[in-house]
Amino acid sequence: MSAVIDTAAKPEVITFTEAFSRALHDAMEMDPAVITLGEDIGDEEGGGIFKVTKGLSTKFGTDRVKTTPISEQAIVGAAIGASLAGMRPIAEIMLMNFITVPMDQIVNHAAKLRFMSGGQTHVPITIRTRTGAGAGTGGQHSDMLEAWFAHVAGMKVVVPSTPADAYGLLLGCIFDNDPCLFIEDQLTRTQTGPVPVKGEIIKLGKAHIAREGTDVSVIGYGRPVRDAMVLAEKLAAEGISVEVVDLRTVSPLDTETVLKSVAKTGRAVVIHEAPRSFGCGAEIAARIQESLYSELKAPVLRVASRDVTVPFSRVLEAAYLYQASGIEAAIRQTLEKRAAR
Amino acid sequence: MSSASLNPEASVAADSGHQPLRFYVPEPKCRPGSAPDFSGIQLPTEVLPRPPVDASQDQLHAYAYGLIRVLGDDHKIIDEWNPQLDANVLRKGLRSMLLTRIYDQRMLRAQRTGKTSFYMQCTGEEAIAVAQAMALEPDDMCFPSYRQQGLLIAREWPLVDMMCQVYNNSEDRMKGRQLPVFYSAKKAGFFSISGNLGTQFVQAVGWAMASAYKGDTRLAAAWVGDGTTAEADFHYALTFAAVYRVPVLLNVVNNQWAISSFQGIAGGEVTTFAARAVGYGLPGLRVDGNDFLAVYAATKWAIARARAGMGATVIELYTYRAAAHSSSDDPSGYRPEGEGALWPLGDPIERLKQHLIAIGEWSQEQHDALTSELTEEVKSAGKEAESFGTLGSKGTSPSTMFDDVYKELPQHLRRQRQQLGY
């Protein structure tokens, strides 16, 4: 696959999978210190179960693109060790539920080494993983665990909502000097969006106003942002002006951009796919009300999935998962509060 | 209570014609109050020759169960593992071991007098870190556990710097963020010590793979204790090291005790820790860890093998933790007093000293003079370190606490720092 994107023969859109893949190809072209390791990622093994790494080992060799034993703790541990030797390793954890295995290496080492070594060393690794409910993959293949990592000092957590962002943010993670967790959504991987500019890095830690509006701020990351964009278009027809704040980087959170948006609209709906309780939404909502209590025209609302294990059955899974209709209802609810005043 | 009484269906089980099932809980041979007894430790009488470094793994099985020794009980060289070291090298080894012990003694006293909160000695294990540091190149990368301070000392890292870390004073390069003795010295190739045991094993494997990928010549070496072989990271590291033939040395310091649990609790009764390597297709060498020459020779063999592209070696360094686990531990609660003095493999410093005397390269007078000199050196370093403060006297400003969490200070940390008044 060519990484050149500005040819006339190419379509004007790419999928998420293509965006992830291009970012990996381009990063490895840009810097020989970029190496990749993970389960089944080599071309001889099929190029990864979702084909994101397809072509990498053929192009860059198995010294740089290594299929590993099924040892997630060793994948991350070896990536940490390689980073200490000057590499920028990309460690792939096939599915996010498997990331519970290397928690020790991530939480106690990758995240803390810069601090605990007195600043002598750092761990510029990127952990790529994928997850997301809605594809019928059950409670051990679907969890959104981003809040666990956002809670750890020293970690950066990134979730893209468009293919172009996926490309720029993945490059941003790979060339960042702190350990990054990059979460790919398995449900939307074939969805398309405008093509990114080759080599263009999106700096981490900065939220993006995906759509400007004046009545209510919808704040989120990843898949629910795509739902919010569709809803914003629909509600515009009714004269409701929705501002969509795409965090891009969940942690460290760009509080400034969030507060600026909510200060303007006076209303906030925080959305995420992960279960509601103790999720990132609670932190975002708290930061908003701590700073903007007197300016809020309505309580900050959260839309999230239910606090149960992701069930396998399609019917149950749909009932578990947050719904776009729930986001719409929350937006209308914040506006009703205004009417009641 | 017998297990049968827990089982209301025991009579049914008896009717099945099978004996009730059982399991076994390992217990050390002696506990406090009984006389120390190492009679169960059989020192191999067979001398294993030094194999070629490219020997196939199946030719090396015996080395995982034997014991490589060079210094015999009569302090003379006993086998062909003799690394043929110059007397100057041996005296340097003796000096580093002795300096390590005297350093430990002073720092433990410092802990007892409240100058720091915590200390860990490596008494009886000095030959391991010192001989291995000397066998490695100075820029080979070390991923130690918390009882290899001898690596730093053999690499001539300043004692004052180590003491400042232990005292957590104004010159502590860890800036008050790390437990005492959890040193980190990037310039000495000494990686930050981990409190979660064994994590450094896989990190060393990754480091060594990156070194090879870069076309570098630097090896990695890592250390864990006997207890840590029960951690998953140990097994992950051996898997990776075997699969990719990684140029790394994976050392298991079997000092018989994991805090208060004897090595049988980690599975040391049924087989050796070196034998763990066999199942992974890696060579395992079991070495007399109190024999400076044997540790040096076995380490050199593993280094030569790694450099020849033959991959990793697991080395079990058979030794005895003569002191408490740490300043917070009291061994009199779980092992007989005076056990260390009866350890059948002796004391590493005494053995090298007696060897040097036996070959006419050292004397008791020289040893006494060296002891005085090193005691003065440690005392002088201690005074200098203490001039920068001891625990709690000259702390680090809380304003620095927000540095190095990330490369750049994020918004929320800037705010939290401001809230603290900085």
Interface residues (C-beta under 8 A of the other chain):
Chain A: I35 D63 R64 K66 T68 P69 S71 Q73 A74 G77 A78 A79 I80 G81 A82 S83 L84 A85 G86 M87 P89 D104 Q105 N108 H109 L113 R114 F115 M116 S117 G118 G119 Q120 T121 H122 A153 G154 K156 D176 N177 D178 G205 P252 L253 D254 T255 E256
Chain B: M141 F143 D172 R173 M174 K175 R177 Q178 F182 S184 K186 F191 S192 S194 G195 N196 T199 F201 V202 Q203 A204 V205 G206 W207 A208 M209 A210 S211 Y213 K214 D216 A220 A232 D233 Y236 A237 T239 F240 V243 Y244 D403 D404 V405 Y406 K407 E408 P410 Q411 H412 L413
